[in-house]
Amino acid sequence: MKSLRLPETAVKAVRSGLFLAAAALSFPASNASGWELWGCGSNQRGELCDGAASYYYAPGRMRADAEAVAIGYSHSLFIDSLGDLYACGVNDSGCFGSAEPAISVTPVLVAHNVAQAACGIGFTIYLTTDGKVYTCGVNSVGQLATGDTTGRGAPVLVAMHAKAVAAGDAYCLYLDENGVLCGSGRNADEQLGGPAPVDVPTWKLIATDVVRMTAGDSTTLYLTSDGVLHGLGYNYYDQLGISTPLIYTTETVTIASEVRDFCASGHAVFFVTTDNKLYGLGDSNSNYYGGDTTPHEGPVLMMEDVLSVSSGCGAAHVLALKTDHSLWAVGNNSDYQLGRTGGTVFNTWQHVDDNVVSVTAAWNRSLYLKATGDSCYEPRDEVTLKDTPLGWVDDTYFPWVWSYSLGLWYYVYDGICADKDGYWTFYYTPDFSSYGWGYFFPSVGWWSLSRQGNARWVYYGDPLPME
């Protein structure tokens, strides 16, 4: 089946990308009432993108219009509803895509037409809507994939035909449209693979048949099409589920099966299974496991009824998004990254907020997208990766559904809503047996256009046209 492209007027309604935990996260475009960017934690140089420079001891609203966010060591990124990428915080070596300003609490425009972005220590990687990958900033170990170690103060094209990007502390990853995963940069812990722990300044093949990936400090995780989670790299705390004689693995290991979401911090790995259970492996010096600080080689059940999890580079805290769209946090709170006062560490889950649609945690900050109005939906039963008549899909983040065969996000009919001006959208039927597209008007209905080219007016609540 061909990849269906919407008119340019639909850009605000549909944004391609993958959900990536930790430092990189991409989300489809906001719907009726929009999504707001909220956060808490360290904000000394404006890293929370609020236009100021002060700590947030409790969750606060950073911006009114954001659809994706990424956290780096001293800068953060967000994408707005127009697909514009902005940076704030410290502009180390041009990681804002320009030499100036050196520090900015006010968001600085980096690029247009961006689908996804990620950042590490002083560098940025982003994916445009036409599948191109650009990098800029620090390049001390080849993390920009330019073939050298010279920093770049302006974005450089380093890959094409991509569908996802991610960043560790000093290395980056990209996934191409054929499921091939490659990485560049620091490889001291063989997070990019063997046969030797040598830094790589150009793209190095890591794996194939990959559908999602993420990067921790020096740990790479990826999910293959069979739902199996794999890992390689730093393993001092047995966070990859095995004991190794070195502090890193010398080959890729299998961590778990039937996995839907996952992330890696510096000392631990976390994953959510298809039955909505959250597990952790590795170190817990910040009391992830209810006061148990013993490193765990085997998975430890941390929470049930979980949709997604985030803990990224430099982080000693974990964020969990539950099936009721409530946000919970546990671990280090030294910079108020849990949105709590009264303690530097919490070993029990703390309720942070409600009506949340995506989360990201890294270093000493937490940022998340919060739905407003009717844009957050009741969860579906058995949301997971599944094989359907129209190919493999993942409806974890219903009502948006990721199609692996088409490589795009699409909107499912259930719970339709639209913005104040209306918008184009592509939809799947709830059982994924058919699809169509149309133009939606708020509170009234929508024009449904079938694959045969027939147009039909449908009021909200009417049966969905199957053809």
DRENGULO-37073 format. One record per residue (C-alpha): y, z negated, x; residue in three letters; residue number from 0. Coordinates in steps of 0.2 Angstrom, whole numbers, plus 5000, padded with zeros to 4 digits. Layout:
DRENGULO-37073
   c2   c3   c1 code pos
    Y    Z    X  ALA NUM
...
This chain:
DRENGULO-37073
   c2   c3   c1 code pos
 5000 5000 5000  MET   0
 5017 5005 5007  LYS   1
 5030 4991 5011  SER   2
 5042 4992 4996  LEU   3
 5060 4990 5001  ARG   4
 5074 4984 4989  LEU   5
 5091 4992 4988  PRO   6
 5104 4985 5000  GLU   7
 5111 4975 4986  THR   8
 5095 4965 4986  ALA   9
 5098 4958 5003  VAL  10
 5105 4942 4996  LYS  11
 5090 4940 4985  ALA  12
 5076 4944 4997  VAL  13
 5075 4939 5016  ARG  14
 5059 4943 5026  SER  15
 5052 4930 5038  GLY  16
 5039 4917 5041  LEU  17
 5039 4898 5038  PHE  18
 5038 4890 5055  LEU  19
 5039 4872 5058  ALA  20
 5047 4863 5072  ALA  21
 5061 4872 5081  ALA  22
 5061 4888 5071  ALA  23
 5061 4890 5052  LEU  24
 5064 4905 5041  SER  25
 5065 4905 5022  PHE  26
 5068 4918 5009  PRO  27
 5085 4920 5001  ALA  28
 5092 4907 4990  SER  29
 5091 4909 4971  ASN  30
 5101 4905 4956  ALA  31
 5111 4890 4962  SER  32
 5109 4892 4980  GLY  33
 5102 4880 4994  TRP  34
 5113 4867 5003  GLU  35
 5110 4862 5021  LEU  36
 5108 4843 5023  TRP  37
 5104 4833 5038  GLY  38
 5105 4816 5048  CYS  39
 5105 4810 5066  GLY  40
 5114 4814 5082  SER  41
 5130 4825 5080  ASN  42
 5140 4821 5095  GLN  43
 5145 4839 5098  ARG  44
 5143 4846 5080  GLY  45
 5125 4850 5081  GLU  46
 5122 4847 5063  LEU  47
 5133 4861 5058  CYS  48
 5145 4851 5048  ASP  49
 5161 4856 5057  GLY  50
 5163 4838 5064  ALA  51
 5156 4827 5078  ALA  52
 5149 4811 5072  SER  53
 5132 4803 5068  TYR  54
 5125 4803 5051  TYR  55
 5117 4787 5047  TYR  56
 5111 4793 5030  ALA  57
 5107 4811 5024  PRO  58
 5123 4821 5022  GLY  59
 5128 4838 5015  ARG  60
 5132 4849 5030  MET  61
 5135 4866 5022  ARG  62
 5135 4874 5005  ALA  63
 5127 4891 5010  ASP  64
 5112 4891 5021  ALA  65
 5095 4899 5020  GLU  66
 5086 4895 5036  ALA  67
 5090 4883 5051  VAL  68
 5084 4880 5068  ALA  69
 5087 4865 5080  ILE  70
 5089 4867 5099  GLY  71
 5092 4854 5112  TYR  72
 5111 4854 5111  SER  73
 5114 4867 5098  HIS  74
 5108 4872 5081  SER  75
 5108 4888 5071  LEU  76
 5108 4893 5053  PHE  77
 5107 4909 5043  ILE  78
 5118 4911 5027  ASP  79
 5115 4921 5011  SER  80
 5122 4937 5019  LEU  81
 5110 4936 5033  GLY  82
 5124 4931 5046  ASP  83
 5118 4919 5060  LEU  84
 5129 4905 5066  TYR  85
 5128 4893 5080  ALA  86
 5136 4876 5083  CYS  87
 5136 4863 5096  GLY  88
 5135 4867 5115  VAL  89
 5136 4885 5120  ASN  90
 5125 4883 5136  ASP  91
 5126 4899 5146  SER  92
 5130 4910 5131  GLY  93
 5117 4904 5119  CYS  94
 5130 4908 5105  PHE  95
 5129 4926 5110  GLY  96
 5146 4925 5119  SER  97
 5154 4916 5133  ALA  98
 5166 4906 5123  GLU  99
 5168 4893 5116  PRO 100
 5160 4881 5128  ALA 101
 5157 4868 5113  ILE 102
 5161 4871 5095  SER 103
 5159 4859 5080  VAL 104
 5164 4874 5069  THR 105
 5150 4887 5067  PRO 106
 5152 4902 5078  VAL 107
 5145 4919 5072  LEU 108
 5131 4926 5083  VAL 109
 5124 4941 5073  ALA 110
 5123 4950 5057  HIS 111
 5107 4955 5047  ASN 112
 5096 4941 5054  VAL 113
 5080 4936 5046  ALA 114
 5074 4922 5057  GLN 115
 5080 4912 5072  ALA 116
 5074 4899 5084  ALA 117
 5081 4890 5099  CYS 118
 5076 4879 5114  GLY 119
 5086 4871 5128  ILE 120
 5101 4882 5130  GLY 121
 5094 4898 5123  PHE 122
 5092 4907 5107  THR 123
 5080 4920 5100  ILE 124
 5082 4929 5084  TYR 125
 5074 4942 5073  LEU 126
 5084 4955 5063  THR 127
 5079 4962 5046  THR 128
 5074 4978 5054  ASP 129
 5061 4970 5066  GLY 130
 5071 4969 5082  LYS 131
 5071 4953 5093  VAL 132
 5086 4948 5103  TYR 133
 5088 4933 5116  THR 134
 5103 4925 5125  CYS 135
 5108 4910 5135  GLY 136
 5098 4901 5149  VAL 137
 5085 4911 5157  ASN 138
 5080 4900 5172  SER 139
 5061 4903 5170  VAL 140
 5061 4919 5161  GLY 141
 5062 4912 5143  GLN 142
 5073 4927 5137  LEU 143
 5059 4940 5141  ALA 144
 5071 4951 5151  THR 145
 5060 4953 5166  GLY 146
 5071 4942 5177  ASP 147
 5078 4924 5177  THR 148
 5097 4929 5175  THR 149
 5105 4921 5160  GLY 150
 5113 4932 5147  ARG 151
 5130 4928 5139  GLY 152
 5127 4942 5125  ALA 153
 5111 4946 5115  PRO 154
 5098 4957 5123  VAL 155
 5086 4967 5114  LEU 156
 5068 4962 5120  VAL 157
 5056 4968 5107  ALA 158
 5054 4978 5092  MET 159
 5042 4979 5077  HIS 160
 5042 4960 5076  ALA 161
 5039 4949 5061  LYS 162
 5042 4932 5068  ALA 163
 5049 4922 5082  VAL 164
 5048 4904 5089  ALA 165
 5054 4894 5104  ALA 166
 5048 4880 5114  GLY 167
 5059 4870 5126  ASP 168
 5059 4883 5139  ALA 169
 5049 4898 5132  TYR 170
 5049 4909 5117  CYS 171
 5036 4918 5106  LEU 172
 5036 4933 5095  TYR 173
 5023 4940 5083  LEU 174
 5022 4959 5080  ASP 175
 5019 4967 5064  GLU 176
 5000 4970 5069  ASN 177
 4997 4951 5072  GLY 178
 4999 4952 5091  VAL 179
 5006 4936 5098  LEU 180
 5016 4936 5115  CYS 181
 5026 4924 5124  GLY 182
 5038 4923 5139  SER 183
 5045 4909 5150  GLY 184
 5039 4893 5156  ARG 185
 5020 4892 5158  ASN 186
 5018 4877 5169  ALA 187
 5006 4870 5156  ASP 188
 4998 4887 5152  GLU 189
 5006 4887 5135  GLN 190
 5006 4906 5137  LEU 191
 4988 4906 5143  GLY 192
 4980 4908 5160  GLY 193
 4973 4912 5172  PRO 194
 4986 4902 5182  ALA 195
 5001 4890 5177  PRO 196
 5014 4902 5183  VAL 197
 5031 4906 5173  ASP 198
 5031 4923 5165  VAL 199
 5048 4932 5163  PRO 200
 5041 4946 5153  THR 201
 5030 4946 5137  TRP 202
 5013 4940 5140  LYS 203
 4999 4943 5127  LEU 204
 4992 4927 5120  ILE 205
 4982 4931 5105  ALA 206
 4978 4944 5091  THR 207
 4974 4943 5072  ASP 208
 4988 4930 5071  VAL 209
 4998 4927 5055  VAL 210
 5009 4912 5060  ARG 211
 5014 4902 5076  MET 212
 5025 4889 5082  THR 213
 5030 4880 5099  ALA 214
 5032 4862 5104  GLY 215
 5039 4856 5120  ASP 216
 5025 4865 5130  SER 217
 5011 4867 5117  THR 218
 5008 4883 5107  THR 219
 5000 4883 5090  LEU 220
 4995 4898 5080  TYR 221
 4985 4902 5064  LEU 222
 4973 4917 5063  THR 223
 4970 4926 5047  SER 224
 4954 4916 5043  ASP 225
 4965 4900 5041  GLY 226
 4959 4893 5058  VAL 227
 4972 4883 5069  LEU 228
 4972 4886 5088  HIS 229
 4981 4878 5102  GLY 230
 4984 4879 5120  LEU 231
 4996 4871 5133  GLY 232
 5001 4853 5136  TYR 233
 4987 4841 5131  ASN 234
 4990 4825 5141  TYR 235
 4988 4815 5125  TYR 236
 4973 4825 5118  ASP 237
 4985 4832 5105  GLN 238
 4974 4848 5105  LEU 239
 4959 4838 5099  GLY 240
 4950 4838 5115  ILE 241
 4950 4828 5131  SER 242
 4953 4839 5146  THR 243
 4953 4835 5165  PRO 244
 4970 4842 5167  LEU 245
 4986 4838 5157  ILE 246
 4984 4855 5149  TYR 247
 4971 4866 5143  THR 248
 4964 4881 5153  THR 249
 4959 4891 5138  GLU 250
 4963 4891 5119  THR 251
 4955 4878 5109  VAL 252
 4951 4877 5090  THR 253
 4960 4863 5082  ILE 254
 4955 4864 5063  ALA 255
 4951 4876 5049  SER 256
 4958 4878 5031  GLU 257
 4975 4875 5038  VAL 258
 4991 4880 5029  ARG 259
 5006 4872 5039  ASP 260
 5007 4865 5057  PHE 261
 5019 4860 5070  CYS 262
 5019 4852 5088  ALA 263
 5031 4840 5096  SER 264
 5030 4834 5114  GLY 265
 5016 4822 5113  HIS 266
 5007 4826 5096  ALA 267
 5001 4840 5084  VAL 268
 5002 4839 5065  PHE 269
 4994 4850 5052  PHE 270
 4993 4852 5033  VAL 271
 4976 4858 5026  THR 272
 4974 4868 5011  THR 273
 4970 4853 5000  ASP 274
 4988 4846 5004  ASN 275
 4982 4833 5017  LYS 276
 4993 4829 5032  LEU 277
 4984 4825 5049  TYR 278
 4990 4820 5066  GLY 279
 4983 4821 5083  LEU 280
 4989 4814 5100  GLY 281
 5001 4801 5105  ASP 282
 5010 4789 5093  SER 283
 5022 4779 5104  ASN 284
 5034 4780 5089  SER 285
 5021 4774 5077  ASN 286
 5017 4789 5067  TYR 287
 5000 4782 5062  TYR 288
 5006 4766 5053  GLY 289
 5008 4755 5069  GLY 290
 4994 4762 5078  ASP 291
 5001 4768 5095  THR 292
 4984 4773 5102  THR 293
 4983 4792 5107  PRO 294
 4970 4801 5095  HIS 295
 4959 4815 5100  GLU 296
 4953 4817 5082  GLY 297
 4964 4820 5067  PRO 298
 4971 4805 5058  VAL 299
 4975 4806 5040  LEU 300
 4994 4802 5038  MET 301
 4998 4807 5020  MET 302
 4992 4817 5005  GLU 303
 5000 4829 4993  ASP 304
 5010 4837 5007  VAL 305
 5017 4855 5006  LEU 306
 5024 4856 5024  SER 307
 5027 4846 5040  VAL 308
 5040 4847 5054  SER 309
 5041 4839 5071  SER 310
 5048 4850 5085  GLY 311
 5053 4850 5104  CYS 312
 5059 4833 5110  GLY 313
 5055 4825 5093  ALA 314
 5047 4808 5091  ALA 315
 5049 4808 5072  HIS 316
 5040 4818 5058  VAL 317
 5046 4825 5042  LEU 318
 5034 4828 5028  ALA 319
 5039 4838 5012  LEU 320
 5028 4833 4997  LYS 321
 5021 4843 4983  THR 322
 5035 4836 4971  ASP 323
 5048 4842 4984  HIS 324
 5052 4825 4990  SER 325
 5056 4822 5008  LEU 326
 5048 4808 5019  TRP 327
 5050 4803 5037  ALA 328
 5042 4792 5050  VAL 329
 5044 4788 5068  GLY 330
 5059 4786 5080  ASN 331
 5075 4782 5072  ASN 332
 5086 4778 5087  SER 333
 5099 4791 5082  ASP 334
 5097 4789 5063  TYR 335
 5086 4805 5062  GLN 336
 5076 4797 5048  LEU 337
 5092 4794 5038  GLY 338
 5090 4775 5039  ARG 339
 5099 4760 5046  THR 340
 5091 4744 5051  GLY 341
 5078 4749 5063  GLY 342
 5075 4761 5078  THR 343
 5057 4764 5073  VAL 344
 5049 4765 5056  PHE 345
 5030 4765 5056  ASN 346
 5029 4768 5037  THR 347
 5034 4783 5028  TRP 348
 5053 4782 5022  GLN 349
 5059 4792 5007  HIS 350
 5074 4803 5013  VAL 351
 5078 4814 4998  ASP 352
 5072 4824 4983  ASP 353
 5073 4843 4978  ASN 354
 5070 4849 4995  VAL 355
 5063 4866 4999  VAL 356
 5061 4866 5018  SER 357
 5063 4855 5033  VAL 358
 5065 4855 5052  THR 359
 5065 4841 5065  ALA 360
 5068 4842 5083  ALA 361
 5075 4831 5097  TRP 362
 5085 4818 5088  ASN 363
 5090 4827 5073  ARG 364
 5084 4832 5056  SER 365
 5090 4846 5045  LEU 366
 5083 4852 5028  TYR 367
 5087 4864 5014  LEU 368
 5090 4856 4997  LYS 369
 5089 4865 4981  ALA 370
 5103 4864 4968  THR 371
 5102 4867 4949  GLY 372
 5086 4875 4944  ASP 373
 5081 4883 4961  SER 374
 5067 4870 4965  CYS 375
 5051 4873 4955  TYR 376
 5036 4863 4950  GLU 377
 5022 4867 4962  PRO 378
 5007 4878 4957  ARG 379
 4989 4872 4958  ASP 380
 4979 4877 4973  GLU 381
 4994 4884 4983  VAL 382
 4987 4891 4999  THR 383
 4982 4907 5009  LEU 384
 4972 4917 4997  LYS 385
 4964 4934 4996  ASP 386
 4970 4943 4980  THR 387
 4968 4961 4972  PRO 388
 4984 4965 4981  LEU 389
 4979 4958 4998  GLY 390
 4981 4942 5007  TRP 391
 4995 4931 5001  VAL 392
 5002 4913 5004  ASP 393
 5010 4905 4989  ASP 394
 5013 4888 4997  THR 395
 5031 4890 4994  TYR 396
 5030 4896 4976  PHE 397
 5039 4904 4968  PRO 398
 5042 4914 4984  TRP 399
 5026 4922 4990  VAL 400
 5022 4929 5008  TRP 401
 5012 4945 5008  SER 402
 5003 4948 5024  TYR 403
 4999 4966 5020  SER 404
 5017 4970 5016  LEU 405
 5025 4958 5029  GLY 406
 5038 4952 5016  LEU 407
 5043 4938 5005  TRP 408
 5042 4942 4986  TYR 409
 5047 4932 4971  TYR 410
 5034 4927 4958  VAL 411
 5038 4929 4939  TYR 412
 5035 4910 4934  ASP 413
 5051 4901 4933  GLY 414
 5063 4916 4935  ILE 415
 5081 4912 4937  CYS 416
 5096 4922 4944  ALA 417
 5113 4919 4953  ASP 418
 5129 4921 4943  LYS 419
 5130 4940 4947  ASP 420
 5112 4944 4945  GLY 421
 5101 4952 4959  TYR 422
 5087 4964 4963  TRP 423
 5070 4957 4966  THR 424
 5052 4961 4969  PHE 425
 5039 4951 4959  TYR 426
 5021 4948 4959  TYR 427
 5012 4944 4943  THR 428
 5005 4926 4943  PRO 429
 4988 4931 4947  ASP 430
 4993 4944 4960  PHE 431
 4985 4958 4951  SER 432
 5001 4968 4948  SER 433
 5019 4969 4954  TYR 434
 5035 4977 4949  GLY 435
 5054 4975 4952  TRP 436
 5070 4973 4942  GLY 437
 5087 4967 4940  TYR 438
 5090 4949 4934  PHE 439
 5105 4942 4924  PHE 440
 5108 4923 4923  PRO 441
 5102 4914 4908  SER 442
 5098 4930 4898  VAL 443
 5085 4941 4904  GLY 444
 5081 4956 4916  TRP 445
 5078 4974 4917  TRP 446
 5060 4977 4922  SER 447
 5056 4993 4931  LEU 448
 5038 4997 4932  SER 449
 5029 5007 4946  ARG 450
 5029 5022 4934  GLN 451
 5048 5021 4934  GLY 452
 5049 5015 4916  ASN 453
 5063 5002 4912  ALA 454
 5061 4988 4899  ARG 455
 5073 4974 4895  TRP 456
 5064 4957 4895  VAL 457
 5071 4941 4889  TYR 458
 5067 4925 4899  TYR 459
 5051 4918 4892  GLY 460
 5044 4935 4886  ASP 461
 5027 4940 4892  PRO 462
 5028 4949 4909  LEU 463
 5026 4968 4908  PRO 464
 5010 4972 4917  MET 465
 5014 4990 4920  GLU 466
